[in-house]
Amino acid sequence: MDKDRGKDAGKDTGLTPDDFPIEADKDKLRTHKGEPVASAESEQIADQMAERLNEHAHQEEQDRWSA
């Protein structure tokens, strides 16, 4: 894995809580604001990825509140 990946001009390219929920748009993943996040091989995979990312973000939020 490339350790410099994601360090484009010092800009953080990771997702933030404000990016959720992630939405599947055909074979693309977008933030709820419509900003592109990723591409998938098919609509079905995009749907699954969005669902898993949203579930993970929800679980992290629950963990923060329960800590």
Backbone torsions as a table, in degrees:
resi	resn	phi	psi	omega
1	MET	NA	141.9	-178.6
2	ASP	-79.5	114.2	-176.3
3	LYS	-71.4	-14.7	178.2
4	ASP	-90.0	-4.3	-179.2
5	ARG	-62.5	135.7	178.8
6	GLY	88.8	2.6	179.9
7	LYS	-107.5	32.8	-178.8
8	ASP	-61.2	103.8	178.8
9	ALA	54.5	34.5	177.6
10	GLY	74.2	7.0	-177.2
11	LYS	-88.7	131.7	177.9
12	ASP	-76.9	119.7	-178.0
13	THR	-102.2	6.0	-179.8
14	GLY	-76.4	165.3	177.2
15	LEU	-77.8	147.4	176.4
16	THR	-118.0	163.6	178.5
17	PRO	-55.4	-30.1	179.3
18	ASP	-68.7	-15.9	-179.4
19	ASP	-78.9	-13.8	-174.5
20	PHE	-92.9	151.9	3.3
21	PRO	-78.2	151.8	174.8
22	ILE	-84.5	139.2	-178.7
23	GLU	-119.0	142.6	174.8
24	ALA	-90.6	128.8	178.1
25	ASP	-125.7	93.0	-171.2
26	LYS	57.9	-117.6	-178.8
27	ASP	-100.4	18.8	179.5
28	LYS	-115.0	151.2	173.1
29	LEU	-110.4	134.6	-178.7
30	ARG	-135.2	154.4	173.4
31	THR	-71.9	169.7	178.5
32	HIS	-65.2	-14.1	177.1
33	LYS	-90.8	-1.9	178.0
34	GLY	91.8	4.0	179.5
35	GLU	-77.3	133.5	-179.1
36	PRO	-66.5	141.0	-179.6
37	VAL	-117.2	-47.2	-175.6
38	ALA	-163.2	168.9	174.5
39	SER	-119.5	151.1	178.2
40	ALA	-124.6	167.9	-178.9
41	GLU	-73.3	-23.3	-178.6
42	SER	-154.4	167.7	176.4
43	GLU	-62.5	-39.7	-178.7
44	GLN	-62.4	-43.3	179.1
45	ILE	-67.5	-39.7	177.2
46	ALA	-60.2	-43.1	177.7
47	ASP	-60.6	-44.5	-179.6
48	GLN	-65.5	-41.3	179.5
49	MET	-63.5	-45.0	179.7
50	ALA	-61.3	-44.1	-180.0
51	GLU	-61.4	-44.9	-178.9
52	ARG	-67.6	-41.9	178.1
53	LEU	-62.0	-43.0	179.9
54	ASN	-66.6	-39.8	177.5
55	GLU	-63.9	-41.7	-179.9
56	HIS	-64.3	-44.6	179.1
57	ALA	-62.8	-40.3	178.6
58	HIS	-63.6	-42.6	179.7
59	GLN	-64.6	-40.8	177.6
60	GLU	-61.9	-40.3	178.5
61	GLU	-63.9	-42.9	177.8
62	GLN	-62.1	-41.6	179.7
63	ASP	-63.3	-38.6	178.1
64	ARG	-63.3	-40.8	-178.3
65	TRP	-73.1	-27.6	-177.1
66	SER	-89.2	-10.2	-177.2
67	ALA	-76.9	NA	NA
